Structure formats: C-alpha cells, structure tokens
Amino acid sequence: QVQLVESGGGLVQAGGSLRLSCAASGFTFSGYVLSWYRQAPGKERELVAGISAVDGSTNYADSVKGRFTISRDNAKNTMYLQMNSLKPEDTAVYFCYARGWRVVWGQGTQVTVSS
C-alpha cells in the first residue's frame, strides 16, 4: 500500500522544538519532490518547506525561514522537519507530500504551540 505516515507532532511551549518525521511505504521516494504543508483551523493549507529530488535544494515559507529545517534520508525512505523556536502561530496540522510520477499525501500530525 502506497502511503506516507507522519509522526512527532504534539504539544510544546512557545520557544520549544519538535521534529516531525514522514515515513514512506509502498514506494521509493528517492525520485520524488518532498514537501511539508500545514493547515491551521479556518485557514487554507500552505506550503511550509520543500526539498528537491535531484540536488537536495530546499525552499521555505518566509514565516519559518531560519527556524525550520527540512531534510530527507532516501536510504530510510524518510523525510524530516526540524522545528525550532516554535510560535503559537505555528499551531496546525502538518502534512507531508510527495510528488513524482504519482502524488501522495500523509494523513497529518497535529502540532500545538502554547503561549
């Protein structure tokens, strides 16, 4: 079964850190562009960070630049999002996304940052 499974979400105080993981199964994502999206209540889903399939180059939303780091381990078929200096406005459901010859979404993991 082709799927992405996120983990690592939770409740953290402002200023804290979390590390999200996204594990792929049923396919090899080494040739896929990978991204993290998030969706806060009442808001549209937005791109947080992406990492290319070719050279590992990354891009970030302005709101998370300097605080979040996206990475991938193709040998483990896993992607990560290290989130530091978290703010209450980072509260959202975080989704991983893979785009290659198919598109795959994870089911999401809740991140809640308390003030």
Order of alpha helices (4+ residues) and beta strands (2+ residues): beta-beta-beta-beta-beta-beta-beta-beta-beta-beta-beta
